[in-house]
Amino acid sequence: MSEKYSYRGKNLTTLILAKLEHVACIIADREQITFEQAYREFMQSRAFENLRNTETQLWGESAEFIVDDYYRERSGGD
């Protein structure tokens, strides 16, 4: 992923990429799957798109909050 992320002139690329990694690690640990599997599954979620869309400001939340959002989405809740 070579995309750059910014919000109000602030470069958030490193923060968002680190958060993506942390989220995938948490999912992999919870589901006992590889990091790569967890990352691929997360990439297909609305939570992933919201994290990449800096206007949602989801990047400001903890990785645990984002993971909870991901599981709410998977269970059909919003």
VMD Tcl script that builds the backbone (N, CA, C; Angstrom):
set m [mol new atoms 234]
animate dup $m
set s [atomselect $m all]
$s set {name element resname resid chain x y z} {
  {N N MET 1 A 0.846 -1.164 0.000}
  {CA C MET 1 A 0.000 0.000 0.000}
  {C C MET 1 A 0.899 1.236 0.000}
  {N N SER 2 A 0.864 2.010 -1.062}
  {CA C SER 2 A 1.723 3.179 -1.149}
  {C C SER 2 A 0.937 4.470 -0.978}
  {N N GLU 3 A -0.282 4.363 -0.535}
  {CA C GLU 3 A -1.138 5.521 -0.349}
  {C C GLU 3 A -0.639 6.375 0.820}
  {N N LYS 4 A -0.816 7.672 0.691}
  {CA C LYS 4 A -0.466 8.597 1.769}
  {C C LYS 4 A -1.762 9.067 2.419}
  {N N TYR 5 A -1.748 9.189 3.728}
  {CA C TYR 5 A -2.925 9.603 4.478}
  {C C TYR 5 A -2.618 10.908 5.202}
  {N N SER 6 A -3.528 11.861 5.083}
  {CA C SER 6 A -3.338 13.119 5.803}
  {C C SER 6 A -4.685 13.651 6.246}
  {N N TYR 7 A -4.644 14.481 7.262}
  {CA C TYR 7 A -5.851 15.110 7.788}
  {C C TYR 7 A -5.478 16.517 8.225}
  {N N ARG 8 A -6.137 17.487 7.618}
  {CA C ARG 8 A -5.878 18.901 7.922}
  {C C ARG 8 A -4.386 19.230 7.871}
  {N N GLY 9 A -3.752 18.732 6.833}
  {CA C GLY 9 A -2.340 19.018 6.609}
  {C C GLY 9 A -1.362 18.188 7.412}
  {N N LYS 10 A -1.862 17.329 8.271}
  {CA C LYS 10 A -0.995 16.481 9.092}
  {C C LYS 10 A -0.845 15.118 8.429}
  {N N ASN 11 A 0.368 14.651 8.255}
  {CA C ASN 11 A 0.626 13.355 7.638}
  {C C ASN 11 A 0.347 12.252 8.665}
  {N N LEU 12 A -0.610 11.395 8.351}
  {CA C LEU 12 A -1.012 10.313 9.253}
  {C C LEU 12 A -0.617 8.938 8.732}
  {N N THR 13 A 0.161 8.893 7.675}
  {CA C THR 13 A 0.483 7.625 7.025}
  {C C THR 13 A 1.091 6.622 7.989}
  {N N THR 14 A 2.113 7.016 8.708}
  {CA C THR 14 A 2.776 6.094 9.634}
  {C C THR 14 A 1.825 5.645 10.731}
  {N N LEU 15 A 1.044 6.559 11.267}
  {CA C LEU 15 A 0.087 6.227 12.332}
  {C C LEU 15 A -0.941 5.220 11.838}
  {N N ILE 16 A -1.504 5.452 10.662}
  {CA C ILE 16 A -2.541 4.561 10.145}
  {C C ILE 16 A -1.971 3.194 9.804}
  {N N LEU 17 A -0.808 3.156 9.196}
  {CA C LEU 17 A -0.198 1.863 8.877}
  {C C LEU 17 A 0.134 1.076 10.139}
  {N N ALA 18 A 0.622 1.761 11.170}
  {CA C ALA 18 A 0.913 1.088 12.445}
  {C C ALA 18 A -0.375 0.575 13.083}
  {N N LYS 19 A -1.426 1.365 12.976}
  {CA C LYS 19 A -2.711 0.943 13.549}
  {C C LYS 19 A -3.263 -0.262 12.795}
  {N N LEU 20 A -3.131 -0.268 11.459}
  {CA C LEU 20 A -3.555 -1.421 10.666}
  {C C LEU 20 A -2.818 -2.681 11.114}
  {N N GLU 21 A -1.525 -2.551 11.336}
  {CA C GLU 21 A -0.743 -3.701 11.783}
  {C C GLU 21 A -1.202 -4.179 13.154}
  {N N HIS 22 A -1.427 -3.242 14.066}
  {CA C HIS 22 A -1.845 -3.604 15.425}
  {C C HIS 22 A -3.212 -4.298 15.402}
  {N N VAL 23 A -4.137 -3.757 14.616}
  {CA C VAL 23 A -5.473 -4.347 14.505}
  {C C VAL 23 A -5.383 -5.776 13.960}
  {N N ALA 24 A -4.612 -5.969 12.896}
  {CA C ALA 24 A -4.467 -7.312 12.321}
  {C C ALA 24 A -3.830 -8.268 13.319}
  {N N CYS 25 A -2.887 -7.802 14.107}
  {CA C CYS 25 A -2.261 -8.658 15.126}
  {C C CYS 25 A -3.275 -9.087 16.180}
  {N N ILE 26 A -4.124 -8.165 16.603}
  {CA C ILE 26 A -5.145 -8.491 17.602}
  {C C ILE 26 A -6.124 -9.520 17.039}
  {N N ILE 27 A -6.575 -9.290 15.814}
  {CA C ILE 27 A -7.512 -10.229 15.186}
  {C C ILE 27 A -6.865 -11.599 15.038}
  {N N ALA 28 A -5.620 -11.634 14.572}
  {CA C ALA 28 A -4.909 -12.909 14.396}
  {C C ALA 28 A -4.803 -13.651 15.723}
  {N N ASP 29 A -4.506 -12.924 16.782}
  {CA C ASP 29 A -4.381 -13.541 18.100}
  {C C ASP 29 A -5.721 -14.080 18.591}
  {N N ARG 30 A -6.767 -13.283 18.450}
  {CA C ARG 30 A -8.098 -13.709 18.922}
  {C C ARG 30 A -8.622 -14.914 18.151}
  {N N GLU 31 A -8.354 -14.939 16.850}
  {CA C GLU 31 A -8.912 -16.000 16.014}
  {C C GLU 31 A -7.941 -17.149 15.761}
  {N N GLN 32 A -6.730 -17.026 16.306}
  {CA C GLN 32 A -5.706 -18.048 16.125}
  {C C GLN 32 A -5.461 -18.333 14.641}
  {N N ILE 33 A -5.287 -17.248 13.873}
  {CA C ILE 33 A -4.968 -17.335 12.452}
  {C C ILE 33 A -3.691 -16.541 12.210}
  {N N THR 34 A -3.156 -16.645 11.003}
  {CA C THR 34 A -1.933 -15.902 10.706}
  {C C THR 34 A -2.236 -14.412 10.562}
  {N N PHE 35 A -1.203 -13.633 10.701}
  {CA C PHE 35 A -1.318 -12.186 10.498}
  {C C PHE 35 A -1.862 -11.898 9.099}
  {N N GLU 36 A -1.332 -12.595 8.113}
  {CA C GLU 36 A -1.743 -12.373 6.731}
  {C C GLU 36 A -3.234 -12.658 6.539}
  {N N GLN 37 A -3.727 -13.733 7.135}
  {CA C GLN 37 A -5.157 -14.048 7.045}
  {C C GLN 37 A -5.993 -12.960 7.715}
  {N N ALA 38 A -5.558 -12.545 8.885}
  {CA C ALA 38 A -6.295 -11.517 9.622}
  {C C ALA 38 A -6.312 -10.205 8.843}
  {N N TYR 39 A -5.179 -9.847 8.270}
  {CA C TYR 39 A -5.092 -8.605 7.505}
  {C C TYR 39 A -6.015 -8.663 6.288}
  {N N ARG 40 A -6.007 -9.784 5.575}
  {CA C ARG 40 A -6.876 -9.930 4.407}
  {C C ARG 40 A -8.355 -9.819 4.796}
  {N N GLU 41 A -8.731 -10.452 5.893}
  {CA C GLU 41 A -10.124 -10.378 6.343}
  {C C GLU 41 A -10.492 -8.954 6.751}
  {N N PHE 42 A -9.585 -8.296 7.469}
  {CA C PHE 42 A -9.853 -6.923 7.910}
  {C C PHE 42 A -9.972 -5.983 6.707}
  {N N MET 43 A -9.169 -6.222 5.678}
  {CA C MET 43 A -9.203 -5.368 4.483}
  {C C MET 43 A -10.574 -5.380 3.799}
  {N N GLN 44 A -11.371 -6.386 4.022}
  {CA C GLN 44 A -12.679 -6.498 3.382}
  {C C GLN 44 A -13.789 -5.846 4.204}
  {N N SER 45 A -13.435 -5.205 5.298}
  {CA C SER 45 A -14.445 -4.668 6.211}
  {C C SER 45 A -14.681 -3.171 6.041}
  {N N ARG 46 A -15.819 -2.756 6.513}
  {CA C ARG 46 A -16.147 -1.334 6.576}
  {C C ARG 46 A -15.204 -0.631 7.544}
  {N N ALA 47 A -14.826 -1.313 8.619}
  {CA C ALA 47 A -13.908 -0.728 9.599}
  {C C ALA 47 A -12.574 -0.372 8.945}
  {N N PHE 48 A -12.091 -1.231 8.053}
  {CA C PHE 48 A -10.857 -0.955 7.319}
  {C C PHE 48 A -11.011 0.297 6.468}
  {N N GLU 49 A -12.110 0.384 5.739}
  {CA C GLU 49 A -12.345 1.559 4.894}
  {C C GLU 49 A -12.464 2.826 5.737}
  {N N ASN 50 A -13.136 2.721 6.875}
  {CA C ASN 50 A -13.259 3.880 7.752}
  {C C ASN 50 A -11.920 4.309 8.329}
  {N N LEU 51 A -11.066 3.357 8.625}
  {CA C LEU 51 A -9.737 3.690 9.136}
  {C C LEU 51 A -8.914 4.402 8.062}
  {N N ARG 52 A -9.028 3.971 6.830}
  {CA C ARG 52 A -8.286 4.589 5.727}
  {C C ARG 52 A -8.856 5.944 5.329}
  {N N ASN 53 A -10.135 6.177 5.619}
  {CA C ASN 53 A -10.761 7.462 5.324}
  {C C ASN 53 A -10.506 8.399 6.504}
  {N N THR 54 A -9.542 9.285 6.354}
  {CA C THR 54 A -9.125 10.117 7.486}
  {C C THR 54 A -10.232 11.032 7.994}
  {N N GLU 55 A -11.220 11.312 7.170}
  {CA C GLU 55 A -12.319 12.183 7.592}
  {C C GLU 55 A -13.150 11.550 8.712}
  {N N THR 56 A -13.169 10.231 8.811}
  {CA C THR 56 A -13.932 9.567 9.873}
  {C C THR 56 A -13.261 9.730 11.230}
  {N N GLN 57 A -11.984 10.036 11.215}
  {CA C GLN 57 A -11.157 10.190 12.413}
  {C C GLN 57 A -11.067 8.911 13.246}
  {N N LEU 58 A -11.353 7.775 12.635}
  {CA C LEU 58 A -11.206 6.499 13.329}
  {C C LEU 58 A -9.747 6.253 13.690}
  {N N TRP 59 A -8.837 6.842 12.942}
  {CA C TRP 59 A -7.406 6.716 13.228}
  {C C TRP 59 A -7.056 7.223 14.623}
  {N N GLY 60 A -7.901 8.047 15.203}
  {CA C GLY 60 A -7.660 8.592 16.539}
  {C C GLY 60 A -8.086 7.658 17.664}
  {N N GLU 61 A -8.755 6.579 17.300}
  {CA C GLU 61 A -9.215 5.606 18.297}
  {C C GLU 61 A -8.150 4.534 18.518}
  {N N SER 62 A -8.288 3.809 19.592}
  {CA C SER 62 A -7.343 2.734 19.896}
  {C C SER 62 A -7.562 1.556 18.954}
  {N N ALA 63 A -6.544 0.740 18.806}
  {CA C ALA 63 A -6.659 -0.462 17.977}
  {C C ALA 63 A -7.756 -1.374 18.525}
  {N N GLU 64 A -7.886 -1.444 19.829}
  {CA C GLU 64 A -8.911 -2.284 20.456}
  {C C GLU 64 A -10.312 -1.800 20.088}
  {N N PHE 65 A -10.509 -0.486 20.046}
  {CA C PHE 65 A -11.799 0.076 19.648}
  {C C PHE 65 A -12.115 -0.305 18.208}
  {N N ILE 66 A -11.106 -0.211 17.336}
  {CA C ILE 66 A -11.287 -0.542 15.925}
  {C C ILE 66 A -11.606 -2.022 15.763}
  {N N VAL 67 A -10.944 -2.866 16.522}
  {CA C VAL 67 A -11.225 -4.305 16.479}
  {C C VAL 67 A -12.657 -4.563 16.939}
  {N N ASP 68 A -13.092 -3.902 17.996}
  {CA C ASP 68 A -14.473 -4.065 18.452}
  {C C ASP 68 A -15.454 -3.637 17.356}
  {N N ASP 69 A -15.139 -2.535 16.662}
  {CA C ASP 69 A -15.977 -2.076 15.556}
  {C C ASP 69 A -16.026 -3.131 14.452}
  {N N TYR 70 A -14.885 -3.723 14.164}
  {CA C TYR 70 A -14.793 -4.785 13.156}
  {C C TYR 70 A -15.685 -5.968 13.546}
  {N N TYR 71 A -15.629 -6.407 14.794}
  {CA C TYR 71 A -16.448 -7.542 15.225}
  {C C TYR 71 A -17.937 -7.176 15.287}
  {N N ARG 72 A -18.270 -5.937 15.625}
  {CA C ARG 72 A -19.679 -5.508 15.586}
  {C C ARG 72 A -20.211 -5.612 14.156}
  {N N GLU 73 A -19.384 -5.160 13.223}
  {CA C GLU 73 A -19.770 -5.234 11.805}
  {C C GLU 73 A -19.971 -6.677 11.372}
  {N N ARG 74 A -19.069 -7.560 11.750}
  {CA C ARG 74 A -19.158 -8.974 11.368}
  {C C ARG 74 A -20.375 -9.655 11.965}
  {N N SER 75 A -20.798 -9.197 13.142}
  {CA C SER 75 A -21.952 -9.830 13.782}
  {C C SER 75 A -23.271 -9.208 13.303}
  {N N GLY 76 A -23.173 -8.237 12.420}
  {CA C GLY 76 A -24.380 -7.625 11.859}
  {C C GLY 76 A -24.848 -6.390 12.591}
  {N N GLY 77 A -24.139 -5.979 13.626}
  {CA C GLY 77 A -24.507 -4.775 14.358}
  {C C GLY 77 A -23.767 -3.560 13.831}
  {N N ASP 78 A -24.333 -2.398 14.022}
  {CA C ASP 78 A -23.654 -1.157 13.619}
  {C C ASP 78 A -23.584 -0.248 14.758}
}
mol reanalyze $m
mol bondsrecalc $m
mol representation Tube
mol addrep $m
